[in-house]
Amino acid sequence: MTIHATDSADFLRLVPLREISDQSYEVTASLGGREVSNGSVAILGVPAFLAALASFTDTRSGQAVLTGTYDFQLSVGSHGRTGAAWVGFVVAEYIWLGNRTQGRHLLEGGLVVDGEHVGQMVRELTALLARR
């Protein structure tokens, strides 16, 4: 599933890795031409996130926050008065360095999804995470 920004080429993509586990995803984020990908994020707290997401959908207020391993975070909240959503995220890619330590390439930001597209985004995100 890919969430696209309304007014740019920015996106957040979640691809399930069912061969690893039901909680495993490849996550890729792109902002302003910069891209970070992590091929092994375990998503945590799905039931609470889906409940908060349903509440957000009904009221267009509050915020639903999903976390995962490797510093992953996804949040969905209101943006302005038009029913739009702000989809915030943190995606970290860990890189082995020449001195045998790890570095981290982190992309933290978000994107606006217009109100007319929020319902579809929520349905797709719910289906993906609830494995429907």
MOGI-V880230 format. One record per pair of residues at least 12 apart in sequence whose ideal C-beta (glycine too) atoms are under 8 Angstrom apart, sorted by the first residue. I is the first residue (numbers start at 0). J is the second residue. Records with the same first field share a line. If there is no record, write none. Layout:
I: J / J
This chain:
0: 12 / 13 / 14 / 123 / 124 / 127
1: 13
2: 86 / 110 / 112 / 120 / 124
3: 110 / 112
4: 110 / 111 / 112
5: 83 / 110 / 111 / 112 / 113 / 116
6: 111
7: 31 / 110
8: 29 / 32
9: 29 / 30 / 31 / 108 / 110
10: 27 / 28 / 29 / 110
11: 26 / 27 / 28 / 29 / 73 / 86 / 88 / 90 / 110
12: 25 / 26 / 27 / 28
13: 25 / 26 / 124 / 127
14: 26 / 27
15: 127 / 130
16: 38 / 39
19: 39
20: 41
21: 130
22: 41 / 42 / 43 / 45
23: 39 / 40 / 41 / 42
24: 40 / 41 / 42 / 67
25: 37 / 38 / 39 / 40
26: 40 / 67 / 71 / 90
27: 90
28: 88 / 90 / 106 / 108
30: 106 / 108 / 110
33: 106
34: 106
35: 90 / 91 / 92 / 104 / 105 / 106
36: 90 / 92
37: 69 / 71 / 90 / 91 / 92 / 93
39: 68 / 69
40: 67 / 68 / 69 / 71
41: 67 / 68
42: 65 / 66 / 67 / 71 / 128
43: 65 / 66 / 67 / 68
44: 65 / 66
45: 65 / 128 / 129
48: 63 / 64 / 65 / 73 / 128
49: 63 / 125 / 128 / 129
51: 63 / 64
52: 75 / 121 / 124 / 125
53: 125
55: 75 / 76 / 77 / 84 / 121
56: 117 / 118 / 121
59: 77 / 82
60: 77
61: 76 / 77
62: 74 / 75 / 76 / 77
63: 75 / 76
65: 128
69: 91 / 93
70: 89 / 91 / 103 / 105
71: 88 / 89 / 90 / 91
72: 87 / 88 / 89
73: 86 / 87 / 88
74: 86 / 87 / 88 / 109
75: 87 / 121 / 124
78: 111 / 112
81: 113 / 114
82: 114 / 115 / 117
83: 111 / 112 / 113 / 114 / 117
84: 111 / 112 / 114 / 117 / 120
85: 109 / 110 / 111 / 112
86: 109 / 110 / 111 / 112 / 120
87: 108 / 109
88: 106 / 107 / 108 / 109
89: 105 / 106 / 107
90: 105 / 106 / 107
91: 103 / 104 / 105 / 106
92: 104 / 105
